[in-house]
Amino acid sequence: MATDPPLLQYVARPGLLDLGWGHPHPSSLPLRAWSEASRDALSRYGYQALAYGHAQGPGPLLRWLTRRLSGAEGRICTPEQTFVTAGASHALDLVCRMITRTGDTVLVAAPTYHLALRIIADHGVVVRAAPVDGSGAIDVDRLRKVIDRSGRVAMLYTVPTFANPTGASLAPERRAMLVAMARETGLTIVEDDTYRELVYEGEAPPSLWSLARADEVVRIGSFAKTVAPGLRLGWINAGPPLIEGLTRLGYVDSGGGVNHTTALTLAVFGGSGAYDEHLALVRRRYANQRDALVTALRAELPMLDVPSPDGGWFVWLRLPAGRPASGLLPVAEADGVCFVPGDRFYPDHGGHDHIRLSFSMLGAHDLAEAAGRLAGAIVRSSGGAGRR
Ligand SMILES: Cc1ncc(COP(=O)(O)O)c(C=O)c1O
């Protein structure tokens, strides 16, 4: 007998506290405010809210978004530099489609978002890790040599702000060096800026996009983490030639702007102040969730260095020496907790001694319990040393 198709991507496993998936906490999704924005968008724009939309995205969203980005950054962002997409994943897929050819090399700042590796690989390119220094940051001088030696390097993909999986941000001086190197070599940097607005301490560092002068950087953004992933809404910032190329794609010509009705609703959600209100709320929530996980891990595992990220959703934890993450996972799952092993975030090898923990989906109480279970699994698989 056929089974009912499920509703959601995520399927909970009974008894398991999940630190693996980077999904939002259900109570941080703006049910009421979004339904008000939907109603207001329909009454304000009438039939136009449901018609085929402008290829680049509807004017009201392009205006609201570019004003917001320009106000937050030292570089003016215009509608001509912006294309609305079905989220950051779609944005990355489109960018790969526009600027890579089969057989090209694509460099990534590893460890990097594991599913971006899949999106990039869909384009028949060779994916390689960019060189990094001892701190894990891109080594710009060695990168320049790799570019000189390799065949056609189509782009460098990086998540420099509150990264997935590390939670870390590239230092401002390294950002300037990277953009200058791209200017000299003609390399296109694809900056995935998905977590910029989920900042909990101080301010997010300047985007690579804001430091660039022309088309050295293509920036992709998303409303998946700040508002809701089900919207499938994001954008690309790039030079006008790339944006014009996107508007000329056959499926845009045929179907109009991507997710037009949702995009128009987001414009209303943003313009009414609901976006800022919601952002303030989720920043407080996720900061509390981060603190719950980090505090519990530090108490349970005093022998480990547990980083506390200034933004984003992830803690990148180095395991005790000699403990590969893949061997730990079945032990942890038997104890009722799971995570993503570090090697998934590398295109080739690396990360075997790290795990990624996401604090986005569970409340503070469950996070503390999950940290206790994880600590038990780590200590047992390390021979018992180090737990308080
Ligand atoms: C760095 C990064 N980029 C992109 C995405 C996916 O974004 P979207 O849901 O907008 O496709 C994620 C989601 O986990 C992410 O962590």
The ligand as an SDF file (V2000), in Angstrom:
LIG
                    3D

 16 16  0  0  0  0  0  0  0  0999 V2000
   25.9000   28.6450    4.4070 C   0  0  0  0  0  0  0  0  0  0  0  0
   24.5340   28.2680    3.9350 C   0  0  0  0  0  0  0  0  0  0  0  0
   24.1590   28.6270    2.7090 N   0  0  0  0  0  0  0  0  0  0  0  0
   22.9330   28.3020    2.2410 C   0  0  0  0  0  0  0  0  0  0  0  0
   22.0410   27.5840    3.0030 C   0  0  0  0  0  0  0  0  0  0  0  0
   20.7040   27.2290    2.4260 C   0  0  0  0  0  0  0  0  0  0  0  0
   19.9490   28.4040    2.3000 O   0  0  0  0  0  0  0  0  0  0  0  0
   18.4990   28.3900    1.6510 P   0  0  0  0  0  0  0  0  0  0  0  0
   17.6010   27.6590    2.6030 O   0  0  0  0  0  0  0  0  0  0  0  0
   18.1580   29.8330    1.5080 O   0  0  0  0  0  0  0  0  0  0  0  0
   18.5940   27.6960    0.3450 O   0  0  0  0  0  0  0  0  0  0  0  0
   22.3990   27.1840    4.2790 C   0  0  0  0  0  0  0  0  0  0  0  0
   21.4720   26.3900    5.1000 C   0  0  0  0  0  0  0  0  0  0  0  0
   21.8250   25.6700    5.9960 O   0  0  0  0  0  0  0  0  0  0  0  0
   23.6770   27.5340    4.7520 C   0  0  0  0  0  0  0  0  0  0  0  0
   24.0750   27.1720    5.9680 O   0  0  0  0  0  0  0  0  0  0  0  0
  1  2  1  0
  2  3  1  0
  2 15  2  0
  3  4  2  0
  4  5  1  0
  5  6  1  0
  5 12  2  0
  6  7  1  0
  7  8  1  0
  8  9  2  0
  8 10  1  0
  8 11  1  0
 12 13  1  0
 12 15  1  0
 13 14  2  0
 15 16  1  0
M  END
$$$$
